[in-house]
Amino acid sequence: MSPQNDNQFEPKSFLRGLTHRPGVYQMLNAKHKVIYVGKALDLRKRVSSYFQRTHADAKTASMMEMVANVEVTVTNTEAEALILEYNLIKRARPRFNVILRDDKSYPYIYVSTTHPFPRLQFHRGPRKGKGRYFGPYPNTGAVRKTLNELQKLFLIRQCQDSYFQNRSRPCLQYQIKRCTAPCVGYIDQSTYAEDINAAILFLEGKNRGVIDAMVERMDRAAGEQDYEQAARFRDQISRLKKVEAEQIITRTAAKDLDIIAVASKNAVHCVTIIFIRNGKILGSRNHFPRLSVASTSQQILSGFLPQYYLGKDAPAEIIVESDIDDRVLLELTLAERSGHKVSIKHSVRGDRRRWLQLAGTNADQGLKLQISSNATIRRQFEGLAELLQLDAPPERLECFDVSHTSGEAMVAACVVFNQAGPLKGDYRRFNINPDSAGDDYAGMAEALRRRYARVKKGEVPMPDILFVDGGKGQLAAALTVLDELELGWLQVIAVAKGRARKPGMEQLFLAGQSMPIILSADSPALHLIQRIRDEAHRFAITGHRQRRDRARTTSRLEEIPGLGAKRRRELLKQFGGLQGVRGAGIEDLVKVRGISRILAAKIYNDLHLEGES
């Protein structure tokens, strides 16, 4: 997806809006040509590393001198990003990527099932041999890693048939417990066949029984106080989960289709298209339609599709979030222009549904990047200056919020914005004294007193405007503290959610005004206020959770609604710990007994979105 919309690329603004999720990034030069493609487990951290002042090698430094833009596509897991990275490199052949000579086919795992004692082996090329092929895999490293793990778990031979036929005693693989030595008759054919069948079931994805059996063995070893053996089973379960990660990118039928999703916020709209050709994802692109009035997703799609597709050949399928106006007429028109049948679908299941959800994730990310662009922020600061009748736009804004759970572990947060966006290096958190537990006004006053005592001493820059999350009570608390510190001249605005507590219904309370100010939903000033208020809330609640978790020494999973103790134990067993759960995709989570797709999505989002701004 494109980080900017007809604006000059500004790295700082772009990086601030990047997600921490996995995905693929493309570096483009001034001619919009892809010069490098990479994948990342954490897009923000990985892409940010390229924009440091110094680079580890001359190649990276040379490449960054040519970079004029960056495009990213979010994926569910890092494994999916591997497949997408492969497809994009093969398609664009960027000059700064290593282009392998054997990149014309994916690697597979081959099982020669016709042999009395079959072996597992790496395979690339035509699949003409008798036996079973499993794959494709994203790269040779993934195949060899899988073979290595399967050999450890199921003790299947991987030696050449000529070597196997001429053995008179076991080899080293038997000694290190990676083979059962069928070459010298240490295992009979029927028992070996059971091991092969288990490995095949695992490769087919029918591995719940395999993992459940391993969990039982782990529990039994723990019950017998054989903790070393239990730990080995735990690690094997974790490895199994990583190996089995299902790749929806390679599972779509060999068809051409576009997946389209819409995201909207603060009168800004992002339409994301994911392109799939011959069953492979080629990437995504964002469009930002300008609308003079508020519109629904259906209205946006109804206006976007004709404008986008009538000038080009449409794919056989177009998947959208909701039905559109004149759908049948548009299908017939596109079919006539493209020379083949075109279907526009909105009620889909299976892989198409998951693709649609992924498009929605990318649309949300594209919208976030667009809203965070410097051009947008400048307009918002100008709107705020107009609202407050200032001679010039403010330079520095601060916003405070307080978070706690029934008074427990109260934390106040201060976030800082300037005309370039959030200044995260200036963010601060304040652990509130237990004497103020549950009293939002007292907590707010304590944080403001501690902060602005330093401001008065010149240790911290003075803001132009102070925002507090809340209503008249929070405003009064702030004004009292500022008067004590002889800073009563500072402009203070309290931001209340309004009666309906919906975005766009905020009420702004200012000192000396009895009635609140209510701005229109498309006001740039309101969008800036909403953003800084939401950022203060995020920063406060994250600090509160961390403080509470340290006090309780509990798992992050305990905070997820609907995830009881039994399911938590099952998750931790299946993935070998919280880190394994955090690294799993939704498709991996739903395979755990008792975890529905809805609950899996809650778990995934809770563990991945907490660190995003």
Residue pairs with C-beta under 8 A, 6 or more apart in sequence:
1 71
1 72
1 73
1 74
1 272
1 284
1 285
1 286
1 362
1 365
1 366
1 369
2 69
2 71
2 285
2 286
2 366
3 9
3 14
3 17
3 69
3 70
3 71
3 72
3 366
3 369
3 373
4 10
4 14
4 69
4 369
4 370
4 373
5 286
5 288
5 370
5 373
7 373
7 375
9 68
9 69
9 70
10 373
10 374
11 51
11 70
12 420
12 421
13 372
13 373
13 374
13 377
13 420
13 421
14 70
14 369
14 373
15 44
15 47
15 48
15 51
16 372
16 421
16 422
16 613
17 365
17 368
17 369
17 371
17 372
17 373
18 43
18 44
18 47
18 48
18 72
18 365
18 369
19 43
19 44
19 74
19 365
19 368
19 612
20 42
20 43
20 44
20 45
20 608
20 611
20 612
21 42
21 43
21 74
21 75
21 361
21 365
21 608
22 39
22 40
22 41
22 42
22 43
22 74
22 75
22 76
22 77
22 78
22 80
22 81
23 39
23 40
23 43
23 72
23 73
23 74
23 75
23 81
24 37
24 38
24 39
24 40
24 72
24 73
24 75
24 81
24 84
24 85
24 88
24 283
25 37
25 38
25 39
25 40
25 43
25 46
25 47
25 70
25 71
25 72
26 34
26 36
26 37
26 70
26 71
26 72
26 88
26 92
26 94
26 283
27 34
27 35
27 36
27 37
27 38
27 50
27 63
27 67
27 69
27 70
27 94
27 96
28 34
28 35
28 67
28 68
28 69
28 70
28 71
29 35
29 66
29 67
29 68
30 66
30 68
32 68
32 69
34 88
34 92
34 94
35 63
35 66
35 67
35 94
35 95
35 96
36 63
36 94
36 95
36 96
36 97
37 85
37 88
37 89
37 92
37 94
37 97
38 46
38 85
39 78
39 81
39 82
39 84
39 85
40 46
40 47
40 78
40 81
41 78
41 81
43 72
43 74
47 70
47 72
50 60
50 64
50 67
51 64
55 61
55 64
59 96
63 96
71 283
71 285
72 365
73 84
73 274
73 283
73 284
73 362
74 358
74 361
74 362
74 365
75 81
75 84
75 249
75 358
76 248
76 358
76 361
76 585
76 586
76 587
76 604
77 245
77 583
77 584
77 585
77 588
78 583
79 138
79 142
79 245
79 247
79 585
80 247
80 248
80 249
80 585
82 138
82 139
82 142
83 138
83 247
83 249
83 250
83 281
84 249
84 281
84 283
85 138
86 103
86 106
86 138
86 139
87 249
87 280
87 281
87 282
88 282
88 283
89 97
89 99
89 103
90 103
91 282
93 99
102 124
105 124
105 125
105 136
106 124
106 135
106 136
106 137
106 138
106 250
107 122
107 123
107 124
107 135
107 136
107 137
107 139
107 140
107 142
107 143
108 122
108 123
108 124
108 127
108 133
108 134
108 135
108 136
108 137
108 143
109 120
109 121
109 122
109 123
109 133
109 134
109 135
109 137
109 143
109 146
109 147
109 203
110 120
110 121
110 122
110 123
110 127
110 129
110 131
110 132
110 133
110 134
111 118
111 119
111 120
111 121
111 131
111 132
111 133
111 134
111 196
111 199
111 200
111 203
112 118
112 119
112 121
112 129
112 130
112 131
113 130
113 131
113 132
113 196
114 130
114 131
115 161
116 189
117 157
117 164
117 182
117 183
117 189
117 192
118 131
118 156
118 196
119 156
119 157
119 158
119 159
119 161
119 164
120 147
120 150
120 151
120 156
120 157
120 158
120 199
121 147
121 158
122 140
122 143
122 144
122 147
123 129
123 133
124 140
127 133
132 200
132 203
134 203
134 204
135 143
136 250
137 143
137 146
138 247
145 243
146 243
147 158
149 239
149 240
149 243
150 156
150 199
150 202
150 203
150 243
151 158
151 173
151 178
151 179
152 178
152 236
152 239
153 199
153 202
153 236
153 239
153 240
154 195
154 196
154 198
154 199
154 202
155 177
155 178
155 179
155 180
155 195
156 179
156 195
156 196
156 199
157 164
157 173
157 179
157 182
157 183
158 173
158 179
159 171
159 173
159 179
159 183
164 182
164 183
165 183
167 183
167 184
168 184
169 184
170 179
170 181
170 183
170 184
170 186
171 179
171 181
171 183
173 179
174 180
174 181
174 186
180 186
180 187
180 191
180 192
180 195
181 187
182 189
182 192
198 210
201 207
201 209
201 210
202 210
202 240
202 243
202 244
205 244
205 246
207 240
207 244
208 591
208 593
210 240
211 237
211 240
211 241
211 574
212 593
214 233
214 236
214 237
214 240
215 233
215 237
215 573
215 574
217 233
218 230
218 233
218 234
218 237
218 573
219 230
221 227
221 229
221 230
221 233
222 230
234 573
234 576
234 577
235 576
237 573
237 574
237 575
237 576
238 575
238 576
238 577
238 580
241 574
241 575
241 576
241 580
241 584
241 588
242 580
242 583
244 588
245 584
245 585
245 587
245 588
246 585
246 587
246 588
248 351
248 354
248 355
248 587
249 280
249 281
250 279
250 280
251 351
252 276
252 279
252 280
252 351
252 355
253 279
254 278
254 279
255 276
255 278
255 279
255 315
255 316
255 317
256 276
256 277
256 278
256 315
256 316
256 317
257 276
257 315
257 316
257 317
257 318
257 319
257 352
258 273
258 274
258 275
258 276
258 314
258 315
258 317
258 318
258 319
259 273
259 274
259 276
259 319
259 352
259 355
259 356
259 358
259 359
260 271
260 272
260 273
260 274
260 301
260 304
260 305
260 318
260 319
260 320
260 321
260 359
261 271
261 272
261 320
261 321
261 356
261 359
261 360
261 362
261 363
262 269
262 270
262 271
262 272
262 297
262 300
262 301
262 321
262 363
263 269
263 270
263 272
263 360
263 363
263 364
263 366
263 367
264 270
264 295
264 297
264 300
264 367
265 367
265 371
265 503
266 371
266 503
266 521
266 522
266 526
266 527
266 530
267 291
267 294
267 521
267 522
267 527
268 288
268 367
268 370
268 371
268 376
269 288
269 289
269 291
269 295
269 300
269 367
270 286
270 287
270 288
270 363
270 364
270 366
270 367
270 370
271 286
271 287
271 288
271 289
271 300
271 301
271 304
271 363
272 284
272 285
272 286
272 287
272 359
272 360
272 362
272 363
272 366
273 284
273 285
273 287
273 308
273 359
274 281
274 283
274 284
274 355
274 358
274 359
274 362
275 281
275 282
275 283
275 284
275 285
276 282
276 315
276 355
277 315
284 359
284 362
286 362
286 363
286 366
286 370
287 304
287 308
288 366
288 370
289 300
289 303
289 304
291 300
294 521
294 522
295 303
297 321
297 322
298 322
298 323
298 324
298 325
301 320
301 321
301 322
301 324
302 324
302 325
302 326
305 318
305 320
305 324
305 330
305 344
306 330
309 318
309 330
309 334
310 333
310 334
310 337
313 337
313 338
313 339
314 334
314 337
314 338
314 342
315 342
316 340
316 341
316 342
316 343
317 342
317 343
317 344
317 345
318 342
318 343
318 344
318 345
319 345
319 346
319 348
319 352
319 355
319 356
320 344
320 345
320 346
321 346
321 356
321 360
322 346
323 346
324 330
324 344
324 346
327 344
330 344
331 342
331 343
331 344
334 342
335 341
335 342
345 352
348 356
354 586
354 587
370 376
371 527
371 531
372 421
374 419
374 420
374 421
376 524
377 419
377 420
377 421
377 528
378 393
378 419
379 524
380 524
380 525
380 527
380 528
380 531
381 393
381 394
381 419
381 528
382 393
382 524
383 523
383 524
383 525
383 528
384 390
384 393
384 394
384 465
384 524
384 525
384 528
384 529
385 391
385 392
385 393
385 394
386 525
387 517
387 519
387 523
387 525
388 465
388 491
393 419
394 463
394 464
394 465
395 418
395 419
395 464
396 416
396 417
396 418
396 461
396 462
396 463
396 464
397 416
397 417
397 418
397 463
397 464
397 465
397 466
397 467
397 532
398 414
398 415
398 416
398 451
398 463
398 465
398 466
398 467
399 414
399 415
399 417
399 466
399 467
399 468
399 469
399 495
399 532
399 533
399 535
399 536
400 412
400 413
400 414
400 444
400 447
400 448
400 451
400 466
400 467
400 468
400 469
400 478
400 536
401 412
401 413
401 468
401 469
401 533
401 536
401 537
401 539
401 540
402 410
402 411
402 412
402 413
402 432
402 440
402 443
402 444
402 447
402 469
402 540
403 410
403 411
403 412
403 413
403 537
403 540
403 541
403 543
403 544
404 410
404 411
404 432
404 437
404 438
404 443
404 544
405 544
405 548
406 438
407 437
407 438
407 439
408 437
408 548
408 551
409 544
409 547
409 548
409 551
410 431
410 432
410 436
410 437
410 438
410 443
410 544
411 429
411 430
411 431
411 432
411 540
411 543
411 544
411 547
412 429
412 430
412 432
412 443
412 444
412 446
412 447
412 540
413 427
413 428
413 429
413 430
413 536
413 539
413 540
413 543
414 427
414 428
414 429
414 430
414 447
414 451
414 536
415 422
415 427
415 532
415 535
415 536
415 539
416 422
416 423
416 426
416 427
416 463
417 423
417 528
417 531
417 532
417 535
422 535
422 613
424 613
426 460
426 461
427 539
428 451
429 539
429 540
429 543
430 446
430 447
430 450
430 451
431 547
432 443
432 446
432 447
433 446
435 442
436 442
436 443
436 446
440 470
440 473
440 474
441 473
441 474
441 476
441 477
442 477
444 468
444 470
444 474
444 477
444 478
445 477
445 478
445 480
445 481
448 468
448 477
448 478
448 481
448 482
449 481
449 484
449 485
451 460
452 481
452 482
452 485
452 487
453 485
454 460
455 461
455 462
455 463
455 487
456 485
456 486
456 487
462 490
463 490
464 491
465 490
465 491
465 492
465 493
466 478
466 482
466 490
466 491
466 492
466 493
467 492
467 493
467 494
467 495
467 529
467 532
467 533
467 536
468 474
468 475
468 477
468 478
468 492
468 493
468 494
468 495
469 494
469 495
469 533
469 536
469 537
470 494
470 495
470 496
471 494
471 496
471 507
471 509
472 494
472 509
474 494
475 492
475 493
475 494
475 509
475 510
475 511
478 492
478 494
479 488
479 492
479 511
482 488
482 490
482 492
491 510
492 510
492 511
493 508
493 509
493 510
493 529
494 508
494 509
494 510
495 506
495 507
495 508
495 529
495 533
496 506
496 507
496 508
496 509
496 516
497 505
497 506
497 507
498 505
498 506
498 507
498 518
499 505
503 530
504 521
504 526
505 518
506 518
506 519
506 526
506 529
506 530
506 533
507 516
507 517
507 518
508 516
508 517
508 518
508 519
508 529
509 516
509 517
510 517
519 525
519 526
520 526
535 613
538 613
542 610
542 611
545 559
545 610
549 556
555 568
555 572
555 578
556 578
556 606
556 607
557 563
557 568
557 571
557 572
557 578
557 581
557 603
558 568
559 606
560 602
560 603
560 606
561 602
562 599
562 602
563 571
563 599
563 602
563 603
566 594
567 592
567 594
567 595
567 599
570 592
570 593
570 594
570 595
571 581
571 589
571 592
571 595
571 603
572 578
572 581
574 592
575 581
575 583
575 584
575 588
581 589
581 603
581 607
582 607
582 608
584 604
585 604
586 597
586 600
586 601
586 604
589 595
589 599
589 600
589 603
589 604
590 596
590 597
590 600
595 603
